[in-house]
Amino acid sequence: MRKLLGAIAAVIASVTAPAVAQTEDAYAPARAIVADIGKIVTPNGVQETFEATLGGARQVVNVRGADKDNPLLIFVHGGPGAVEMPFAWAFQRPWEDVFTVVHYDQRGAGRSYPLNDPATLAPTMTPDRYRDDAIELIELLKKRYGKRKVVLMGHSWGSIVGLSVAVKRPDLLYAYVGVGQGIDFREGEKAGMAWTRARALAAGNKEAVQAIDALAPYPQGEFTIAKADGWRKYAIPYGSLIYNKPDLKYYFQTPHLSPEYGPADIQAWGKGSEFSVTTLWPRLADVSFKPVRKMDVPLVFLLGRHDYTVPSPVAAEWFGKVQAPSKTLVWLEHSAHMPMVEEPGIFFAALLRDVLPLAKDKP
């Protein structure tokens, strides 16, 4: 895989390369242990994976929970193309005691990537289409599990999809939960570049400073993944993605132990990530929620204090101005862009305290 999104793609390439796949069976015993530990055995539980056709594209959906009567929580993954299904086993199990948790690999991503012809899919990959896919999925899941509404959680790129759903169809949601929340792509890129340049300057990293300066006038003008890669490859070692953890190798090995992902699925993860980000990124340049001043659904933002992959100060500023039936902003002080992984206990406590009470039908 050619280099995309700097250090992230380099690590993805290393763990999805054919040489790794040849030895993939070595992970099978560990996957079996993880599967056994995570198996849902409660009488009213649910543990299933199925295909759904959303907007004409086949997509893989995974549902897990200890009690079908619990509220549905749908997780919209980031990227574009950065699926969370194969990582969820590492942080999600406690959620499943109080929510029925849904992951889906979006069009062109992960296990959904080989189900559709990329040439046919590419023209459909627009922010509005991903929003409408999510709406179709919500409607499908409500009918399948007999629910009135759901909790929608969007992470990173998925937060653009999720917030778009909340704007268009608040009637479908008990609450919207934003994690690594994006608000304005150009403003976010500008803030991330400035933070990275300041860190590099303080560290005496002349190479990084010069490389970032050379990207000008980005994020204005042409909006390409090469430009985005040009500063993120320096930001990630400073902890913009995972706080105080510049080496991401072991985190990106997590899918090898996932009961939901086999060797072929891991290969699809890498190919789908490349396809999704190159296809979709240029179409995101002018996506912005800054004009939105009123929401008709409760909002909960769970933001990493050190997130400069999708800079959290941009999200916090918008959150402070928008009107909503209720608003809760939770800062995770020792997290960057992956707070559910970095501070899983505090993250789960926030779900119990600030999200679960919202997931109730009003008389």
ZAMARGU-4260 file (C-alpha; in steps of 0.2 Angstrom, whole numbers, plus 5000, padded with zeros to 4 digits):
<rodrens>
0) 5000/5000/5000 | 5007/5017/4996 | 5009/5029/5010 | 4993/5038/5016 | 4990/5048/5032
5) 5008/5046/5036 | 5012/5035/5051 | 4995/5028/5052 | 4995/5021/5035 | 5013/5015/5036
10) 5008/5005/5051 | 4992/4998/5043 | 5003/4993/5028 | 5015/4984/5039 | 5001/4974/5048
15) 4991/4970/5032 | 5005/4966/5020 | 5005/4949/5012 | 5020/4943/5022 | 5010/4945/5038
20) 4995/4936/5030 | 5006/4921/5027 | 5009/4919/5046 | 4991/4925/5051 | 4986/4907/5057
25) 4998/4910/5072 | 4985/4922/5079 | 4971/4909/5077 | 4973/4902/5095 | 4973/4919/5103
30) 4958/4924/5093 | 4949/4909/5099 | 4953/4914/5117 | 4946/4932/5114 | 4931/4925/5106
35) 4927/4914/5121 | 4929/4928/5133 | 4918/4940/5124 | 4905/4927/5119 | 4887/4934/5124
40) 4879/4920/5134 | 4865/4929/5142 | 4847/4923/5139 | 4841/4939/5130 | 4858/4943/5123
45) 4862/4946/5104 | 4878/4943/5095 | 4876/4943/5076 | 4885/4949/5060 | 4875/4952/5044
50) 4875/4961/5028 | 4863/4976/5024 | 4861/4985/5008 | 4862/5003/5012 | 4860/5016/4997
55) 4863/5002/4985 | 4879/4996/4993 | 4882/4980/5003 | 4889/4984/5020 | 4893/4972/5035
60) 4884/4975/5052 | 4890/4968/5069 | 4878/4969/5084 | 4883/4964/5102 | 4874/4966/5118
65) 4869/4957/5134 | 4851/4961/5133 | 4841/4965/5118 | 4830/4976/5128 | 4844/4988/5131
70) 4845/5004/5120 | 4854/5003/5103 | 4870/5012/5102 | 4877/5014/5084 | 4895/5017/5082
75) 4900/5027/5066 | 4918/5023/5062 | 4931/5036/5057 | 4944/5037/5043 | 4937/5038/5030
80) 4940/5019/5029 | 4946/5017/5047 | 4935/5003/5053 | 4932/5001/5072 | 4924/4983/5071
85) 4941/4974/5073 | 4947/4985/5087 | 4931/4985/5097 | 4935/4969/5107 | 4948/4979/5116
90) 4937/4992/5124 | 4919/4988/5121 | 4914/4974/5132 | 4908/4984/5147 | 4897/4994/5135
95) 4888/4979/5130 | 4880/4976/5147 | 4870/4992/5146 | 4869/4995/5127 | 4866/4984/5112
100) 4881/4990/5102 | 4882/4991/5083 | 4897/4993/5071 | 4896/4993/5053 | 4909/4994/5040
105) 4905/5009/5029 | 4904/5008/5010 | 4921/5005/5003 | 4929/5000/5020 | 4934/4985/5029
110) 4924/4969/5027 | 4912/4979/5015 | 4926/4984/5003 | 4926/4967/4993 | 4907/4966/4993
115) 4905/4980/4980 | 4914/4985/4964 | 4926/5000/4968 | 4923/5008/4951 | 4905/5008/4953
120) 4906/5014/4971 | 4918/5028/4970 | 4906/5041/4962 | 4893/5038/4976 | 4906/5041/4990
125) 4900/5058/4996 | 4896/5065/5013 | 4878/5065/5010 | 4877/5047/5004 | 4886/5041/5020
130) 4874/5051/5030 | 4859/5043/5021 | 4867/5026/5023 | 4867/5029/5042 | 4849/5034/5042
135) 4844/5019/5032 | 4854/5008/5044 | 4845/5016/5059 | 4828/5013/5052 | 4833/4995/5048
140) 4839/4992/5066 | 4824/5000/5074 | 4813/4988/5064 | 4824/4973/5067 | 4825/4975/5086
145) 4809/4984/5090 | 4816/5001/5095 | 4809/5018/5094 | 4825/5028/5094 | 4844/5025/5095
150) 4860/5033/5102 | 4872/5038/5088 | 4890/5039/5092 | 4902/5046/5078 | 4921/5046/5079
155) 4933/5056/5069 | 4926/5056/5051 | 4912/5046/5058 | 4907/5061/5068 | 4904/5071/5052
160) 4892/5057/5047 | 4884/5056/5064 | 4882/5075/5066 | 4874/5076/5049 | 4862/5063/5054
165) 4858/5072/5070 | 4855/5088/5059 | 4844/5080/5046 | 4834/5067/5057 | 4834/5071/5075
170) 4818/5062/5077 | 4828/5045/5075 | 4839/5049/5090 | 4839/5049/5109 | 4856/5058/5108
175) 4871/5061/5098 | 4888/5057/5105 | 4903/5065/5096 | 4921/5058/5099 | 4935/5066/5090
180) 4922/5077/5084 | 4925/5086/5067 | 4916/5103/5064 | 4925/5112/5049 | 4938/5102/5039
185) 4948/5117/5033 | 4949/5125/5051 | 4953/5108/5059 | 4968/5106/5047 | 4974/5123/5050
190) 4973/5121/5069 | 4982/5104/5068 | 4996/5111/5057 | 4999/5126/5069 | 5000/5114/5084
195) 5012/5102/5075 | 5023/5117/5069 | 5023/5124/5087 | 5028/5107/5094 | 5041/5104/5081
200) 5048/5122/5083 | 5050/5119/5102 | 5059/5103/5099 | 5071/5110/5086 | 5064/5099/5072
205) 5069/5110/5058 | 5064/5097/5045 | 5046/5096/5051 | 5044/5115/5052 | 5050/5117/5034
210) 5040/5103/5028 | 5024/5110/5036 | 5028/5128/5029 | 5030/5121/5012 | 5012/5115/5012
215) 5006/5132/5010 | 4993/5138/5005 | 4985/5122/5012 | 4972/5120/5019 | 4966/5133/5008
220) 4966/5129/4989 | 4968/5111/4983 | 4963/5099/4997 | 4972/5083/4994 | 4977/5068/5005
225) 4995/5071/5001 | 4994/5088/5009 | 4985/5081/5024 | 4999/5067/5025 | 5012/5081/5024
230) 5009/5087/5042 | 5001/5072/5051 | 5016/5062/5049 | 5025/5074/5061 | 5010/5077/5072
235) 5007/5058/5077 | 5024/5056/5085 | 5020/5071/5096 | 5005/5062/5102 | 4991/5070/5092
240) 4982/5053/5089 | 4986/5044/5105 | 4992/5054/5120 | 5011/5051/5125 | 5011/5036/5114
245) 5020/5040/5097 | 5023/5022/5093 | 5006/5015/5086 | 5013/4998/5080 | 5005/4988/5094
250) 4988/4997/5093 | 4987/4993/5075 | 4990/4975/5078 | 4974/4974/5088 | 4963/4967/5073
255) 4974/4951/5072 | 4966/4946/5089 | 4948/4951/5084 | 4935/4937/5082 | 4926/4948/5069
260) 4941/4949/5057 | 4950/4935/5049 | 4966/4936/5038 | 4956/4941/5022 | 4946/4954/5032
265) 4963/4962/5038 | 4968/4963/5020 | 4952/4971/5015 | 4954/4983/5029 | 4971/4990/5022
270) 4964/4990/5004 | 4948/4999/5009 | 4957/5012/5020 | 4967/5017/5005 | 4953/5017/4993
275) 4941/5027/5005 | 4953/5040/5010 | 4959/5044/4992 | 4942/5044/4985 | 4933/5054/4999
280) 4946/5066/5006 | 4945/5079/4992 | 4926/5080/4994 | 4927/5085/5012 | 4936/5102/5010
285) 4921/5113/5012 | 4911/5102/5025 | 4907/5113/5039 | 4895/5114/5054 | 4899/5131/5059
290) 4883/5138/5051 | 4873/5126/5062 | 4867/5136/5078 | 4853/5125/5084 | 4851/5106/5086
295) 4835/5097/5090 | 4843/5082/5099 | 4853/5081/5115 | 4872/5082/5112 | 4886/5074/5122
300) 4904/5077/5116 | 4918/5066/5123 | 4934/5075/5118 | 4952/5071/5121 | 4961/5086/5128
305) 4977/5083/5117 | 4968/5078/5101 | 4976/5087/5087 | 4972/5074/5074 | 4954/5082/5073
310) 4958/5097/5085 | 4946/5096/5100 | 4947/5115/5103 | 4938/5118/5086 | 4924/5106/5092
315) 4923/5114/5110 | 4921/5131/5102 | 4906/5126/5092 | 4899/5116/5106 | 4899/5132/5117
320) 4889/5141/5104 | 4876/5129/5098 | 4859/5127/5106 | 4852/5110/5110 | 4839/5102/5122
325) 4854/5097/5133 | 4872/5098/5131 | 4886/5089/5140 | 4905/5091/5136 | 4917/5079/5144
330) 4936/5082/5143 | 4946/5066/5144 | 4962/5074/5151 | 4974/5060/5146 | 4968/5057/5129
335) 4970/5063/5112 | 4960/5056/5097 | 4956/5039/5104 | 4949/5042/5121 | 4939/5025/5121
340) 4955/5016/5120 | 4966/5029/5130 | 4955/5031/5145 | 4942/5017/5144 | 4936/5018/5162
345) 4933/5036/5161 | 4925/5035/5144 | 4913/5021/5150 | 4909/5031/5166 | 4903/5045/5155
350) 4892/5034/5145 | 4884/5028/5161 | 4882/5045/5168 | 4879/5056/5153 | 4872/5046/5139
355) 4862/5031/5146 | 4850/5042/5155 | 4845/5050/5139 | 4840/5034/5130 | 4823/5033/5138
360) 4806/5036/5130 | 4797/5051/5136 | 4779/5049/5141
</rodrens>
